[in-house]
Amino acid sequence: MSNNDEDEPKKKRKKPDLPIVSIKTTADYQRMKLERLMANPDKPVTIPTRPKDKSLPPPPDFVRNIMGSSAGAGSGEFHVYRHLRRKEYARQKGIVEQAKREELEIEFRRKIEERQKNR
């Protein structure tokens, strides 16, 4: 009771016959990718979603460890202070960058509307 399928080795799927091309530039690489994509147009293509914008946590409402980098703080406390300071600077930098992005987006939308009115 042996199956004929078990005796025969499984057939490998044959790849589409595409010419072998040496890639020398990025244009060659893009051309190769497009040719491979267009070789089987029925195959579904997945388009990745856009990454979400980073949202920084809001500043703390109540800071328990109020200290400075000057006298009175122990040697280990300076590193805690430095970490908090760096974290706050990163948060402020993110706020400024987000404001710039929003401003550029508004300017872009305004230019698009202006060009559509001129048509």
C-alpha positions in Angstrom: 0.0 0.0 0.0 2.5 2.6 -1.0 1.6 5.8 -2.6 3.3 6.9 -5.8 3.6 10.4 -4.4 5.9 9.1 -1.6 8.2 7.3 -4.0 8.7 10.2 -6.3 10.7 13.2 -5.1 8.7 16.4 -4.7 8.9 18.7 -7.7 10.4 22.1 -7.0 8.5 25.1 -8.1 10.2 26.6 -11.2 10.9 30.3 -11.0 10.0 32.5 -14.0 12.8 32.6 -16.6 14.3 36.0 -16.2 17.6 37.0 -17.7 20.6 37.2 -15.3 21.6 40.8 -14.9 24.6 42.2 -13.0 23.5 45.1 -10.8 25.9 48.0 -11.2 23.7 51.0 -10.2 20.6 51.6 -8.1 18.7 52.1 -11.4 19.6 48.6 -12.4 18.4 47.3 -9.0 15.1 49.1 -9.4 14.7 47.9 -12.9 15.3 44.3 -11.8 12.7 44.7 -9.0 10.1 46.1 -11.4 10.7 43.3 -13.9 10.3 40.7 -11.2 7.1 42.4 -9.9 5.7 42.7 -13.4 6.5 39.1 -14.3 3.5 38.0 -12.2 1.0 40.9 -12.1 -1.7 38.7 -10.5 0.4 38.3 -7.3 -0.9 40.6 -4.5 1.5 43.3 -3.3 1.5 44.4 0.3 2.1 48.1 0.9 3.4 48.9 4.4 1.5 51.3 6.5 3.0 54.6 7.5 4.7 54.6 10.9 2.9 56.5 13.6 4.2 59.8 14.9 6.1 59.6 18.2 4.1 61.0 21.1 6.2 62.2 24.0 4.7 61.8 27.5 3.5 65.0 29.1 5.7 66.8 31.6 5.3 65.5 35.2 2.7 67.3 37.3 4.6 66.9 40.5 8.3 66.5 40.7 9.3 64.8 44.0 13.1 64.9 43.7 13.8 68.6 43.3 17.6 69.1 43.1 20.2 70.9 41.2 23.6 70.2 39.9 25.3 72.4 42.5 26.4 71.9 46.1 24.2 69.9 48.5 23.5 67.0 46.1 25.3 63.8 46.6 27.6 62.4 43.9 25.0 59.9 42.8 22.3 62.5 42.6 24.0 64.4 39.8 23.5 61.6 37.4 19.8 61.5 38.3 19.6 65.3 37.7 21.5 65.0 34.4 19.1 62.2 33.2 16.0 64.4 34.1 17.5 67.4 32.4 18.3 65.4 29.2 14.8 63.9 29.2 13.2 67.4 29.5 15.4 68.8 26.7 14.4 65.9 24.4 10.8 66.6 25.2 11.1 70.3 24.4 13.0 69.5 21.2 10.2 67.1 20.1 7.6 69.9 20.7 9.6 72.3 18.6 10.0 69.7 15.8 6.3 68.9 15.8 5.4 72.6 15.6 7.8 73.0 12.6 6.2 70.0 10.9 2.7 71.4 11.5 3.8 74.8 10.2 5.2 73.2 7.0 2.1 71.1 6.5 -0.1 74.3 6.8 2.1 76.1 4.3 2.0 73.2 1.9 -1.8 73.0 2.1 -2.0 76.8 1.6 0.1 76.6 -1.6 -2.0 73.8 -3.0 -5.2 75.7 -2.4 -3.6 78.8 -4.0 -2.5 76.9 -7.1 -6.0 75.4 -7.5 -7.6 78.8 -7.3 -5.2 80.1 -10.0 -6.3 77.4 -12.5 
